[in-house]
């Protein structure tokens, strides 16, 4: 069963390295990616569509036509994934919050696609805690889940 991963972008043109992102996305068949563009004024949206062009089956792009809060952008991605796919679990992260914590999107993606045990641990935790049948209860923060593994979280930080 696939899980969904929502990544929220806003004016992140300089932070998007298309080739490594495409490489990581193509390395997994268990994750469906949803890129949410939160009304970027730079070339972010164009870069996201370039990635989608190469990863047609694994990537969807959702455009928000005016600036929204991070939680509203996340909800737009969740609504899209729930309506388009039969996904039981959806993780999210914001490129802005990654950068605030000096973390690399490429490192997080590499970790997600290469460590299937991590995804299975998240699924197990969510299944144990799934008492309420609310779709949003199955939405989790990828960074918070990684923070639980302090060593790994530290290794995702960019070297200065």
N, C-alpha and C positions, 0 to 999 in steps of 0.2 A: 504494500500500500504506500502510495506517495504521500509526502507531506508538502505543504506549501511554505514558501519563504517570501515574505514581503520585504522589499528594500525601498526605503523612502529617500528620494533625491530632491534637492533644491539647490540650483546653481552650483553644481559639483563638477562642472566640465573639467577642471584641472585635476580632479581626484580620480577620474575614471580612466583606467588603462584597459581598453577594450580587449586586447589579445589575451592577457592573463585571465580576465573575467570569463571570456568565451571558453578558454581551456578548462577552467574549473567547472563551469556549468556543463560542458560536454562530458566531464568525467563522472557524472552521476546520472542515474536513471530513477532515483528514489525521491528527487526533489523537483517540484514545480515552482519556478520563480515568478514573482509578480513585482515588476519595477513600477513604483508610483512616483510620477514626476509632479512635485508640488509647485506648479506654476514657475518653472525656471525661466530666467530671462537670458541665459547664455546658451551654449550648445549642448547642454545636458540631454535634453530630449532627443536630439539627433543622434547622440552617441548611444542612448538606450535603444533606439530603433536599429542602429547598426548591429548591436549585440543580438537583438531579437531576430534580425535577418539571418544571422549565422546559427542561431539556436532556436529556430522556429517552434519546435515541439516542447521545449523546456521553459520558454520565457513568454510572458505577457507584459504589456505596457499599459498602464492606466494613467491618463492625463487628467490632472485637476486644473480647471480653467481659472481659478483664482487662489491666492495663497490661503492655505488652511492650516490649522494646528496639526501637530504631529499625530495626535490621537484621531483627528478627522481623516487625515491621510491614511493612517493605518486602517481605519474602518472602511475606507473606499477600497483598499486592497483586499480586505477580508470579504467584503460583499462580493467583489468580483470573483474571487477564488471559490467562494461557497456556491455562487450561482453557476459557475462554469465547470466546476470539477467536483468530484466526490472525494474530498480530502477530509481526513479525520483530525489532523493536526496542522496548525499554521503558526509559524514563527515569524517574527518581524525584527527589523533593525533599521535605524535611521543613519544615513551616512553622516549627518551632522553630529549626532551623538558619538559616533565612532571617532570622528575627528576631534571632538572636544576631549576625548579620553586618549588621544594620540594612538589610535588603533588603525590598522590597515584593513580595508575591505578585502583585499586579495588574501591576506592571512586568514581572515574569518572564513571566507569562502573555501579556501584550501582545507581548513580544519573541518568544515561541515561536510565536504564531499569525500574526504579521505578517511574520516572516522565514523563509520556506520554505527559503531557501538554507542557513540554520543547520541545519535538520533534515536536509537533503541532505548537508551536510558531515559531520554525525554519522554518518549511514548509510554514507557512503564510508569514513570512518575505521574504523568497526566492521567493514565488509566486508573491508578490508585486513588487519585484525588478527584475523580470525575463522579461526584455525587449529584451535581446539578446538571440538568440536560440543556444547558445554555451553550450555544455554538461559540460564543466569545470566551467561555471558560477553557476551550481547547486552544486558545491563542496564547503563545508564550513569547517572552523576550529572549532572543538568542543570546544576547550579551549577558543578561542575568544568568542564564543557564550555563554559559561558559565561565562566568565569574565563580561559580561553585567549584570549579577546578582551577584554583589559584595559579598553579604553575603554568597551565596552558594560557590562562588569561594574560599573565605577565609576558609570555612569549609572543603574544599577538601585538604587543606594543611596538610602535615604530622606533627604530634606533635613531637617536638624535645626534 
